Amino acid sequence: MIARQKRQPAIDVADLAPCADTLHALLVARADALMGGTEGSPEEQELAALTDAIEAYEAVRWPQGKIEGGKG
């Protein structure tokens, strides 16, 4: 007998935005905490990686550089 696979419900990407925005805020807070670290330190490397991730997310999430109806 062949087992039937259960179908996963379709995920609307827009439903993920609140979670992704929360993660973005946490990454920004961590990056802020790492600012001013020692050159060449592991913290500086972490900050560089976080900056890359934050900038990549922001470019996709807010391609025009601002939030409609926002302050910027």
mmCIF file of the N, C-alpha and C atoms, coordinates in Angstrom:
data_MODEL
# 
_entry.id   MODEL 
# 
loop_
_atom_site.group_PDB 
_atom_site.id 
_atom_site.type_symbol 
_atom_site.label_atom_id 
_atom_site.label_alt_id 
_atom_site.label_comp_id 
_atom_site.label_asym_id 
_atom_site.label_entity_id 
_atom_site.label_seq_id 
_atom_site.pdbx_PDB_ins_code 
_atom_site.Cartn_x 
_atom_site.Cartn_y 
_atom_site.Cartn_z 
_atom_site.occupancy 
_atom_site.B_iso_or_equiv 
_atom_site.pdbx_formal_charge 
_atom_site.auth_seq_id 
_atom_site.auth_comp_id 
_atom_site.auth_asym_id 
_atom_site.auth_atom_id 
_atom_site.pdbx_PDB_model_num 
ATOM 1   N N  . MET A 1 1  ? 0.839  -1.168 0.000  1.00 0.00 ? 1  MET A N  1 
ATOM 2   C CA . MET A 1 1  ? 0.000  0.000  0.000  1.00 0.00 ? 1  MET A CA 1 
ATOM 3   C C  . MET A 1 1  ? 0.895  1.247  0.000  1.00 0.00 ? 1  MET A C  1 
ATOM 4   N N  . ILE A 1 2  ? 0.546  2.229  -0.775 1.00 0.00 ? 2  ILE A N  1 
ATOM 5   C CA . ILE A 1 2  ? 1.317  3.470  -0.864 1.00 0.00 ? 2  ILE A CA 1 
ATOM 6   C C  . ILE A 1 2  ? 0.713  4.496  0.088  1.00 0.00 ? 2  ILE A C  1 
ATOM 7   N N  . ALA A 1 3  ? 1.578  5.053  0.932  1.00 0.00 ? 3  ALA A N  1 
ATOM 8   C CA . ALA A 1 3  ? 1.111  6.079  1.880  1.00 0.00 ? 3  ALA A CA 1 
ATOM 9   C C  . ALA A 1 3  ? 0.905  7.387  1.134  1.00 0.00 ? 3  ALA A C  1 
ATOM 10  N N  . ARG A 1 4  ? -0.152 8.046  1.461  1.00 0.00 ? 4  ARG A N  1 
ATOM 11  C CA . ARG A 1 4  ? -0.432 9.348  0.843  1.00 0.00 ? 4  ARG A CA 1 
ATOM 12  C C  . ARG A 1 4  ? 0.209  10.451 1.661  1.00 0.00 ? 4  ARG A C  1 
ATOM 13  N N  . GLN A 1 5  ? 0.804  11.386 0.941  1.00 0.00 ? 5  GLN A N  1 
ATOM 14  C CA . GLN A 1 5  ? 1.408  12.524 1.621  1.00 0.00 ? 5  GLN A CA 1 
ATOM 15  C C  . GLN A 1 5  ? 0.351  13.571 1.894  1.00 0.00 ? 5  GLN A C  1 
ATOM 16  N N  . LYS A 1 6  ? 0.460  14.180 3.068  1.00 0.00 ? 6  LYS A N  1 
ATOM 17  C CA . LYS A 1 6  ? -0.447 15.274 3.389  1.00 0.00 ? 6  LYS A CA 1 
ATOM 18  C C  . LYS A 1 6  ? 0.022  16.515 2.657  1.00 0.00 ? 6  LYS A C  1 
ATOM 19  N N  . ARG A 1 7  ? -0.883 17.257 2.102  1.00 0.00 ? 7  ARG A N  1 
ATOM 20  C CA . ARG A 1 7  ? -0.538 18.503 1.418  1.00 0.00 ? 7  ARG A CA 1 
ATOM 21  C C  . ARG A 1 7  ? -0.361 19.609 2.441  1.00 0.00 ? 7  ARG A C  1 
ATOM 22  N N  . GLN A 1 8  ? 0.739  20.314 2.305  1.00 0.00 ? 8  GLN A N  1 
ATOM 23  C CA . GLN A 1 8  ? 0.990  21.460 3.161  1.00 0.00 ? 8  GLN A CA 1 
ATOM 24  C C  . GLN A 1 8  ? 0.157  22.629 2.654  1.00 0.00 ? 8  GLN A C  1 
ATOM 25  N N  . PRO A 1 9  ? -0.438 23.404 3.547  1.00 0.00 ? 9  PRO A N  1 
ATOM 26  C CA . PRO A 1 9  ? -1.194 24.563 3.085  1.00 0.00 ? 9  PRO A CA 1 
ATOM 27  C C  . PRO A 1 9  ? -0.255 25.569 2.416  1.00 0.00 ? 9  PRO A C  1 
ATOM 28  N N  . ALA A 1 10 ? -0.764 26.236 1.421  1.00 0.00 ? 10 ALA A N  1 
ATOM 29  C CA . ALA A 1 10 ? 0.030  27.250 0.727  1.00 0.00 ? 10 ALA A CA 1 
ATOM 30  C C  . ALA A 1 10 ? 0.353  28.377 1.697  1.00 0.00 ? 10 ALA A C  1 
ATOM 31  N N  . ILE A 1 11 ? 1.576  28.861 1.626  1.00 0.00 ? 11 ILE A N  1 
ATOM 32  C CA . ILE A 1 11 ? 2.000  29.959 2.487  1.00 0.00 ? 11 ILE A CA 1 
ATOM 33  C C  . ILE A 1 11 ? 2.037  31.227 1.652  1.00 0.00 ? 11 ILE A C  1 
ATOM 34  N N  . ASP A 1 12 ? 1.343  32.230 2.117  1.00 0.00 ? 12 ASP A N  1 
ATOM 35  C CA . ASP A 1 12 ? 1.378  33.530 1.474  1.00 0.00 ? 12 ASP A CA 1 
ATOM 36  C C  . ASP A 1 12 ? 2.590  34.270 2.027  1.00 0.00 ? 12 ASP A C  1 
ATOM 37  N N  . VAL A 1 13 ? 3.502  34.628 1.161  1.00 0.00 ? 13 VAL A N  1 
ATOM 38  C CA . VAL A 1 13 ? 4.735  35.280 1.589  1.00 0.00 ? 13 VAL A CA 1 
ATOM 39  C C  . VAL A 1 13 ? 4.442  36.533 2.406  1.00 0.00 ? 13 VAL A C  1 
ATOM 40  N N  . ALA A 1 14 ? 3.367  37.217 2.103  1.00 0.00 ? 14 ALA A N  1 
ATOM 41  C CA . ALA A 1 14 ? 3.010  38.423 2.861  1.00 0.00 ? 14 ALA A CA 1 
ATOM 42  C C  . ALA A 1 14 ? 2.768  38.098 4.337  1.00 0.00 ? 14 ALA A C  1 
ATOM 43  N N  . ASP A 1 15 ? 2.356  36.872 4.623  1.00 0.00 ? 15 ASP A N  1 
ATOM 44  C CA . ASP A 1 15 ? 2.137  36.463 6.013  1.00 0.00 ? 15 ASP A CA 1 
ATOM 45  C C  . ASP A 1 15 ? 3.453  36.381 6.789  1.00 0.00 ? 15 ASP A C  1 
ATOM 46  N N  . LEU A 1 16 ? 4.565  36.256 6.085  1.00 0.00 ? 16 LEU A N  1 
ATOM 47  C CA . LEU A 1 16 ? 5.862  36.137 6.733  1.00 0.00 ? 16 LEU A CA 1 
ATOM 48  C C  . LEU A 1 16 ? 6.477  37.489 7.074  1.00 0.00 ? 16 LEU A C  1 
ATOM 49  N N  . ALA A 1 17 ? 5.969  38.559 6.497  1.00 0.00 ? 17 ALA A N  1 
ATOM 50  C CA . ALA A 1 17 ? 6.562  39.885 6.694  1.00 0.00 ? 17 ALA A CA 1 
ATOM 51  C C  . ALA A 1 17 ? 6.661  40.289 8.163  1.00 0.00 ? 17 ALA A C  1 
ATOM 52  N N  . PRO A 1 18 ? 5.634  40.107 8.980  1.00 0.00 ? 18 PRO A N  1 
ATOM 53  C CA . PRO A 1 18 ? 5.774  40.500 10.391 1.00 0.00 ? 18 PRO A CA 1 
ATOM 54  C C  . PRO A 1 18 ? 6.902  39.747 11.103 1.00 0.00 ? 18 PRO A C  1 
ATOM 55  N N  . CYS A 1 19 ? 7.045  38.469 10.831 1.00 0.00 ? 19 CYS A N  1 
ATOM 56  C CA . CYS A 1 19 ? 8.124  37.688 11.452 1.00 0.00 ? 19 CYS A CA 1 
ATOM 57  C C  . CYS A 1 19 ? 9.475  38.147 10.943 1.00 0.00 ? 19 CYS A C  1 
ATOM 58  N N  . ALA A 1 20 ? 9.569  38.377 9.644  1.00 0.00 ? 20 ALA A N  1 
ATOM 59  C CA . ALA A 1 20 ? 10.833 38.824 9.063  1.00 0.00 ? 20 ALA A CA 1 
ATOM 60  C C  . ALA A 1 20 ? 11.201 40.209 9.575  1.00 0.00 ? 20 ALA A C  1 
ATOM 61  N N  . ASP A 1 21 ? 10.220 41.076 9.734  1.00 0.00 ? 21 ASP A N  1 
ATOM 62  C CA . ASP A 1 21 ? 10.489 42.413 10.257 1.00 0.00 ? 21 ASP A CA 1 
ATOM 63  C C  . ASP A 1 21 ? 10.964 42.355 11.707 1.00 0.00 ? 21 ASP A C  1 
ATOM 64  N N  . THR A 1 22 ? 10.417 41.419 12.482 1.00 0.00 ? 22 THR A N  1 
ATOM 65  C CA . THR A 1 22 ? 10.854 41.245 13.866 1.00 0.00 ? 22 THR A CA 1 
ATOM 66  C C  . THR A 1 22 ? 12.303 40.762 13.903 1.00 0.00 ? 22 THR A C  1 
ATOM 67  N N  . LEU A 1 23 ? 12.628 39.817 13.050 1.00 0.00 ? 23 LEU A N  1 
ATOM 68  C CA . LEU A 1 23 ? 14.004 39.336 12.967 1.00 0.00 ? 23 LEU A CA 1 
ATOM 69  C C  . LEU A 1 23 ? 14.936 40.469 12.540 1.00 0.00 ? 23 LEU A C  1 
ATOM 70  N N  . HIS A 1 24 ? 14.497 41.274 11.582 1.00 0.00 ? 24 HIS A N  1 
ATOM 71  C CA . HIS A 1 24 ? 15.278 42.434 11.138 1.00 0.00 ? 24 HIS A CA 1 
ATOM 72  C C  . HIS A 1 24 ? 15.566 43.356 12.311 1.00 0.00 ? 24 HIS A C  1 
ATOM 73  N N  . ALA A 1 25 ? 14.568 43.639 13.115 1.00 0.00 ? 25 ALA A N  1 
ATOM 74  C CA . ALA A 1 25 ? 14.748 44.529 14.264 1.00 0.00 ? 25 ALA A CA 1 
ATOM 75  C C  . ALA A 1 25 ? 15.763 43.948 15.254 1.00 0.00 ? 25 ALA A C  1 
ATOM 76  N N  . LEU A 1 26 ? 15.719 42.639 15.466 1.00 0.00 ? 26 LEU A N  1 
ATOM 77  C CA . LEU A 1 26 ? 16.677 41.994 16.360 1.00 0.00 ? 26 LEU A CA 1 
ATOM 78  C C  . LEU A 1 26 ? 18.099 42.075 15.803 1.00 0.00 ? 26 LEU A C  1 
ATOM 79  N N  . LEU A 1 27 ? 18.235 41.889 14.491 1.00 0.00 ? 27 LEU A N  1 
ATOM 80  C CA . LEU A 1 27 ? 19.559 41.987 13.869 1.00 0.00 ? 27 LEU A CA 1 
ATOM 81  C C  . LEU A 1 27 ? 20.106 43.408 13.956 1.00 0.00 ? 27 LEU A C  1 
ATOM 82  N N  . VAL A 1 28 ? 19.245 44.386 13.757 1.00 0.00 ? 28 VAL A N  1 
ATOM 83  C CA . VAL A 1 28 ? 19.669 45.789 13.862 1.00 0.00 ? 28 VAL A CA 1 
ATOM 84  C C  . VAL A 1 28 ? 20.105 46.099 15.293 1.00 0.00 ? 28 VAL A C  1 
ATOM 85  N N  . ALA A 1 29 ? 19.360 45.615 16.268 1.00 0.00 ? 29 ALA A N  1 
ATOM 86  C CA . ALA A 1 29 ? 19.728 45.845 17.673 1.00 0.00 ? 29 ALA A CA 1 
ATOM 87  C C  . ALA A 1 29 ? 21.078 45.204 17.993 1.00 0.00 ? 29 ALA A C  1 
ATOM 88  N N  . ARG A 1 30 ? 21.298 44.002 17.488 1.00 0.00 ? 30 ARG A N  1 
ATOM 89  C CA . ARG A 1 30 ? 22.587 43.336 17.716 1.00 0.00 ? 30 ARG A CA 1 
ATOM 90  C C  . ARG A 1 30 ? 23.714 44.105 17.034 1.00 0.00 ? 30 ARG A C  1 
ATOM 91  N N  . ALA A 1 31 ? 23.477 44.560 15.807 1.00 0.00 ? 31 ALA A N  1 
ATOM 92  C CA . ALA A 1 31 ? 24.481 45.342 15.089 1.00 0.00 ? 31 ALA A CA 1 
ATOM 93  C C  . ALA A 1 31 ? 24.800 46.618 15.857 1.00 0.00 ? 31 ALA A C  1 
ATOM 94  N N  . ASP A 1 32 ? 23.791 47.279 16.377 1.00 0.00 ? 32 ASP A N  1 
ATOM 95  C CA . ASP A 1 32 ? 24.012 48.495 17.172 1.00 0.00 ? 32 ASP A CA 1 
ATOM 96  C C  . ASP A 1 32 ? 24.896 48.200 18.382 1.00 0.00 ? 32 ASP A C  1 
ATOM 97  N N  . ALA A 1 33 ? 24.653 47.061 19.026 1.00 0.00 ? 33 ALA A N  1 
ATOM 98  C CA . ALA A 1 33 ? 25.436 46.690 20.205 1.00 0.00 ? 33 ALA A CA 1 
ATOM 99  C C  . ALA A 1 33 ? 26.894 46.406 19.858 1.00 0.00 ? 33 ALA A C  1 
ATOM 100 N N  . LEU A 1 34 ? 27.139 45.996 18.628 1.00 0.00 ? 34 LEU A N  1 
ATOM 101 C CA . LEU A 1 34 ? 28.504 45.659 18.208 1.00 0.00 ? 34 LEU A CA 1 
ATOM 102 C C  . LEU A 1 34 ? 29.285 46.865 17.673 1.00 0.00 ? 34 LEU A C  1 
ATOM 103 N N  . MET A 1 35 ? 28.615 47.964 17.458 1.00 0.00 ? 35 MET A N  1 
ATOM 104 C CA . MET A 1 35 ? 29.286 49.150 16.905 1.00 0.00 ? 35 MET A CA 1 
ATOM 105 C C  . MET A 1 35 ? 30.411 49.585 17.835 1.00 0.00 ? 35 MET A C  1 
ATOM 106 N N  . GLY A 1 36 ? 31.517 50.008 17.249 1.00 0.00 ? 36 GLY A N  1 
ATOM 107 C CA . GLY A 1 36 ? 32.643 50.512 18.031 1.00 0.00 ? 36 GLY A CA 1 
ATOM 108 C C  . GLY A 1 36 ? 33.538 49.429 18.580 1.00 0.00 ? 36 GLY A C  1 
ATOM 109 N N  . GLY A 1 37 ? 33.410 48.210 18.056 1.00 0.00 ? 37 GLY A N  1 
ATOM 110 C CA . GLY A 1 37 ? 34.249 47.116 18.528 1.00 0.00 ? 37 GLY A CA 1 
ATOM 111 C C  . GLY A 1 37 ? 35.688 47.255 18.037 1.00 0.00 ? 37 GLY A C  1 
ATOM 112 N N  . THR A 1 38 ? 36.524 46.420 18.552 1.00 0.00 ? 38 THR A N  1 
ATOM 113 C CA . THR A 1 38 ? 37.943 46.422 18.210 1.00 0.00 ? 38 THR A CA 1 
ATOM 114 C C  . THR A 1 38 ? 38.162 45.919 16.792 1.00 0.00 ? 38 THR A C  1 
ATOM 115 N N  . GLU A 1 39 ? 39.024 46.619 16.066 1.00 0.00 ? 39 GLU A N  1 
ATOM 116 C CA . GLU A 1 39 ? 39.333 46.234 14.690 1.00 0.00 ? 39 GLU A CA 1 
ATOM 117 C C  . GLU A 1 39 ? 39.947 44.835 14.665 1.00 0.00 ? 39 GLU A C  1 
ATOM 118 N N  . GLY A 1 40 ? 39.435 43.995 13.756 1.00 0.00 ? 40 GLY A N  1 
ATOM 119 C CA . GLY A 1 40 ? 39.947 42.639 13.610 1.00 0.00 ? 40 GLY A CA 1 
ATOM 120 C C  . GLY A 1 40 ? 39.382 41.635 14.596 1.00 0.00 ? 40 GLY A C  1 
ATOM 121 N N  . SER A 1 41 ? 38.481 42.073 15.450 1.00 0.00 ? 41 SER A N  1 
ATOM 122 C CA . SER A 1 41 ? 37.909 41.179 16.462 1.00 0.00 ? 41 SER A CA 1 
ATOM 123 C C  . SER A 1 41 ? 36.795 40.318 15.861 1.00 0.00 ? 41 SER A C  1 
ATOM 124 N N  . PRO A 1 42 ? 36.435 39.239 16.550 1.00 0.00 ? 42 PRO A N  1 
ATOM 125 C CA . PRO A 1 42 ? 35.290 38.437 16.106 1.00 0.00 ? 42 PRO A CA 1 
ATOM 126 C C  . PRO A 1 42 ? 33.999 39.269 16.054 1.00 0.00 ? 42 PRO A C  1 
ATOM 127 N N  . GLU A 1 43 ? 33.887 40.222 16.960 1.00 0.00 ? 43 GLU A N  1 
ATOM 128 C CA . GLU A 1 43 ? 32.697 41.076 16.969 1.00 0.00 ? 43 GLU A CA 1 
ATOM 129 C C  . GLU A 1 43 ? 32.624 41.921 15.703 1.00 0.00 ? 43 GLU A C  1 
ATOM 130 N N  . GLU A 1 44 ? 33.784 42.398 15.232 1.00 0.00 ? 44 GLU A N  1 
ATOM 131 C CA . GLU A 1 44 ? 33.803 43.181 13.996 1.00 0.00 ? 44 GLU A CA 1 
ATOM 132 C C  . GLU A 1 44 ? 33.388 42.314 12.814 1.00 0.00 ? 44 GLU A C  1 
ATOM 133 N N  . GLN A 1 45 ? 33.814 41.059 12.810 1.00 0.00 ? 45 GLN A N  1 
ATOM 134 C CA . GLN A 1 45 ? 33.416 40.136 11.742 1.00 0.00 ? 45 GLN A CA 1 
ATOM 135 C C  . GLN A 1 45 ? 31.918 39.851 11.804 1.00 0.00 ? 45 GLN A C  1 
ATOM 136 N N  . GLU A 1 46 ? 31.404 39.703 13.011 1.00 0.00 ? 46 GLU A N  1 
ATOM 137 C CA . GLU A 1 46 ? 29.959 39.487 13.173 1.00 0.00 ? 46 GLU A CA 1 
ATOM 138 C C  . GLU A 1 46 ? 29.182 40.702 12.679 1.00 0.00 ? 46 GLU A C  1 
ATOM 139 N N  . LEU A 1 47 ? 29.665 41.894 13.020 1.00 0.00 ? 47 LEU A N  1 
ATOM 140 C CA . LEU A 1 47 ? 29.008 43.120 12.580 1.00 0.00 ? 47 LEU A CA 1 
ATOM 141 C C  . LEU A 1 47 ? 28.989 43.213 11.057 1.00 0.00 ? 47 LEU A C  1 
ATOM 142 N N  . ALA A 1 48 ? 30.086 42.854 10.417 1.00 0.00 ? 48 ALA A N  1 
ATOM 143 C CA . ALA A 1 48 ? 30.142 42.894 8.955  1.00 0.00 ? 48 ALA A CA 1 
ATOM 144 C C  . ALA A 1 48 ? 29.119 41.930 8.348  1.00 0.00 ? 48 ALA A C  1 
ATOM 145 N N  . ALA A 1 49 ? 29.011 40.732 8.914  1.00 0.00 ? 49 ALA A N  1 
ATOM 146 C CA . ALA A 1 49 ? 28.040 39.757 8.412  1.00 0.00 ? 49 ALA A CA 1 
ATOM 147 C C  . ALA A 1 49 ? 26.613 40.238 8.640  1.00 0.00 ? 49 ALA A C  1 
ATOM 148 N N  . LEU A 1 50 ? 26.353 40.803 9.817  1.00 0.00 ? 50 LEU A N  1 
ATOM 149 C CA . LEU A 1 50 ? 25.015 41.324 10.105 1.00 0.00 ? 50 LEU A CA 1 
ATOM 150 C C  . LEU A 1 50 ? 24.664 42.471 9.167  1.00 0.00 ? 50 LEU A C  1 
ATOM 151 N N  . THR A 1 51 ? 25.625 43.342 8.923  1.00 0.00 ? 51 THR A N  1 
ATOM 152 C CA . THR A 1 51 ? 25.384 44.479 8.023  1.00 0.00 ? 51 THR A CA 1 
ATOM 153 C C  . THR A 1 51 ? 25.011 43.992 6.636  1.00 0.00 ? 51 THR A C  1 
ATOM 154 N N  . ASP A 1 52 ? 25.715 42.985 6.135  1.00 0.00 ? 52 ASP A N  1 
ATOM 155 C CA . ASP A 1 52 ? 25.386 42.424 4.821  1.00 0.00 ? 52 ASP A CA 1 
ATOM 156 C C  . ASP A 1 52 ? 23.967 41.865 4.799  1.00 0.00 ? 52 ASP A C  1 
ATOM 157 N N  . ALA A 1 53 ? 23.606 41.124 5.850  1.00 0.00 ? 53 ALA A N  1 
ATOM 158 C CA . ALA A 1 53 ? 22.265 40.525 5.917  1.00 0.00 ? 53 ALA A CA 1 
ATOM 159 C C  . ALA A 1 53 ? 21.180 41.589 6.027  1.00 0.00 ? 53 ALA A C  1 
ATOM 160 N N  . ILE A 1 54 ? 21.426 42.593 6.853  1.00 0.00 ? 54 ILE A N  1 
ATOM 161 C CA . ILE A 1 54 ? 20.445 43.670 7.044  1.00 0.00 ? 54 ILE A CA 1 
ATOM 162 C C  . ILE A 1 54 ? 20.237 44.439 5.743  1.00 0.00 ? 54 ILE A C  1 
ATOM 163 N N  . GLU A 1 55 ? 21.330 44.794 5.082  1.00 0.00 ? 55 GLU A N  1 
ATOM 164 C CA . GLU A 1 55 ? 21.215 45.552 3.833  1.00 0.00 ? 55 GLU A CA 1 
ATOM 165 C C  . GLU A 1 55 ? 20.522 44.745 2.746  1.00 0.00 ? 55 GLU A C  1 
ATOM 166 N N  . ALA A 1 56 ? 20.808 43.449 2.681  1.00 0.00 ? 56 ALA A N  1 
ATOM 167 C CA . ALA A 1 56 ? 20.158 42.602 1.678  1.00 0.00 ? 56 ALA A CA 1 
ATOM 168 C C  . ALA A 1 56 ? 18.655 42.508 1.941  1.00 0.00 ? 56 ALA A C  1 
ATOM 169 N N  . TYR A 1 57 ? 18.273 42.344 3.191  1.00 0.00 ? 57 TYR A N  1 
ATOM 170 C CA . TYR A 1 57 ? 16.856 42.269 3.540  1.00 0.00 ? 57 TYR A CA 1 
ATOM 171 C C  . TYR A 1 57 ? 16.150 43.577 3.225  1.00 0.00 ? 57 TYR A C  1 
ATOM 172 N N  . GLU A 1 58 ? 16.757 44.686 3.615  1.00 0.00 ? 58 GLU A N  1 
ATOM 173 C CA . GLU A 1 58 ? 16.141 45.988 3.384  1.00 0.00 ? 58 GLU A CA 1 
ATOM 174 C C  . GLU A 1 58 ? 15.974 46.284 1.890  1.00 0.00 ? 58 GLU A C  1 
ATOM 175 N N  . ALA A 1 59 ? 16.919 45.843 1.081  1.00 0.00 ? 59 ALA A N  1 
ATOM 176 C CA . ALA A 1 59 ? 16.828 46.072 -0.367 1.00 0.00 ? 59 ALA A CA 1 
ATOM 177 C C  . ALA A 1 59 ? 15.635 45.338 -0.978 1.00 0.00 ? 59 ALA A C  1 
ATOM 178 N N  . VAL A 1 60 ? 15.320 44.172 -0.415 1.00 0.00 ? 60 VAL A N  1 
ATOM 179 C CA . VAL A 1 60 ? 14.179 43.402 -0.923 1.00 0.00 ? 60 VAL A CA 1 
ATOM 180 C C  . VAL A 1 60 ? 12.875 43.888 -0.298 1.00 0.00 ? 60 VAL A C  1 
ATOM 181 N N  . ARG A 1 61 ? 12.910 44.129 0.996  1.00 0.00 ? 61 ARG A N  1 
ATOM 182 C CA . ARG A 1 61 ? 11.680 44.504 1.722  1.00 0.00 ? 61 ARG A CA 1 
ATOM 183 C C  . ARG A 1 61 ? 11.208 45.903 1.364  1.00 0.00 ? 61 ARG A C  1 
ATOM 184 N N  . TRP A 1 62 ? 12.154 46.813 1.237  1.00 0.00 ? 62 TRP A N  1 
ATOM 185 C CA . TRP A 1 62 ? 11.834 48.203 0.933  1.00 0.00 ? 62 TRP A CA 1 
ATOM 186 C C  . TRP A 1 62 ? 12.677 48.656 -0.251 1.00 0.00 ? 62 TRP A C  1 
ATOM 187 N N  . PRO A 1 63 ? 12.352 48.163 -1.469 1.00 0.00 ? 63 PRO A N  1 
ATOM 188 C CA . PRO A 1 63 ? 13.199 48.422 -2.641 1.00 0.00 ? 63 PRO A CA 1 
ATOM 189 C C  . PRO A 1 63 ? 13.335 49.902 -2.998 1.00 0.00 ? 63 PRO A C  1 
ATOM 190 N N  . GLN A 1 64 ? 12.399 50.720 -2.589 1.00 0.00 ? 64 GLN A N  1 
ATOM 191 C CA . GLN A 1 64 ? 12.506 52.144 -2.894 1.00 0.00 ? 64 GLN A CA 1 
ATOM 192 C C  . GLN A 1 64 ? 13.118 52.912 -1.729 1.00 0.00 ? 64 GLN A C  1 
ATOM 193 N N  . GLY A 1 65 ? 13.585 52.190 -0.726 1.00 0.00 ? 65 GLY A N  1 
ATOM 194 C CA . GLY A 1 65 ? 14.287 52.806 0.381  1.00 0.00 ? 65 GLY A CA 1 
ATOM 195 C C  . GLY A 1 65 ? 13.411 53.427 1.445  1.00 0.00 ? 65 GLY A C  1 
ATOM 196 N N  . LYS A 1 66 ? 12.122 53.205 1.357  1.00 0.00 ? 66 LYS A N  1 
ATOM 197 C CA . LYS A 1 66 ? 11.251 53.784 2.374  1.00 0.00 ? 66 LYS A CA 1 
ATOM 198 C C  . LYS A 1 66 ? 9.970  52.963 2.489  1.00 0.00 ? 66 LYS A C  1 
ATOM 199 N N  . ILE A 1 67 ? 9.292  53.153 3.588  1.00 0.00 ? 67 ILE A N  1 
ATOM 200 C CA . ILE A 1 67 ? 8.019  52.493 3.845  1.00 0.00 ? 67 ILE A CA 1 
ATOM 201 C C  . ILE A 1 67 ? 6.909  53.470 3.483  1.00 0.00 ? 67 ILE A C  1 
ATOM 202 N N  . GLU A 1 68 ? 5.972  53.013 2.663  1.00 0.00 ? 68 GLU A N  1 
ATOM 203 C CA . GLU A 1 68 ? 4.858  53.881 2.303  1.00 0.00 ? 68 GLU A CA 1 
ATOM 204 C C  . GLU A 1 68 ? 4.111  54.291 3.565  1.00 0.00 ? 68 GLU A C  1 
ATOM 205 N N  . GLY A 1 69 ? 3.938  55.595 3.725  1.00 0.00 ? 69 GLY A N  1 
ATOM 206 C CA . GLY A 1 69 ? 3.261  56.114 4.902  1.00 0.00 ? 69 GLY A CA 1 
ATOM 207 C C  . GLY A 1 69 ? 4.163  56.219 6.119  1.00 0.00 ? 69 GLY A C  1 
ATOM 208 N N  . GLY A 1 70 ? 5.454  55.875 5.935  1.00 0.00 ? 70 GLY A N  1 
ATOM 209 C CA . GLY A 1 70 ? 6.397  55.911 7.057  1.00 0.00 ? 70 GLY A CA 1 
ATOM 210 C C  . GLY A 1 70 ? 7.013  57.289 7.220  1.00 0.00 ? 70 GLY A C  1 
ATOM 211 N N  . LYS A 1 71 ? 7.980  57.356 8.093  1.00 0.00 ? 71 LYS A N  1 
ATOM 212 C CA . LYS A 1 71 ? 8.630  58.625 8.408  1.00 0.00 ? 71 LYS A CA 1 
ATOM 213 C C  . LYS A 1 71 ? 9.731  58.982 7.428  1.00 0.00 ? 71 LYS A C  1 
ATOM 214 N N  . GLY A 1 72 ? 10.290 58.000 6.733  1.00 0.00 ? 72 GLY A N  1 
ATOM 215 C CA . GLY A 1 72 ? 11.472 58.255 5.901  1.00 0.00 ? 72 GLY A CA 1 
ATOM 216 C C  . GLY A 1 72 ? 11.235 58.441 4.456  1.00 0.00 ? 72 GLY A C  1 
# 
